[in-house]
Amino acid sequence: MNRADFEILISLLLILAVCVTGVLGYLQSELELRRFVPHRYAAYTTLVLTAVHVSLKWGRLWRYIRERRKDARVDVGP
């Protein structure tokens, strides 16, 4: 498995984790469950996958931020 495949896998798992967390949160709310462990673990999984996703994309994200800041400086007029 190369890096591109791994990034796609992490992205897909992140989308799935967000959906599962949302559904479980809805069920927790509707059933008025105070300590619904599956929702909590789904949220932890989402946080971990988000951290992995951002770390894999950090270079691309940082380049984007630098370009946006550079463009903002150029657009400022007298």
QUIDA-V933183 format. One record per helix or strand of 3 or more residues. SS is the DSSP state (H for helix, E for strand). FROM is the first residue (numbers start at 1). LEN is the number of residues. If there is no record, write none. Layout:
ss: {SS,SS}
from: {FROM,FROM}
len: {LEN,LEN}
//
This chain:
ss: {H,H,H}
from: {3,37,58}
len: {28,20,18}
//
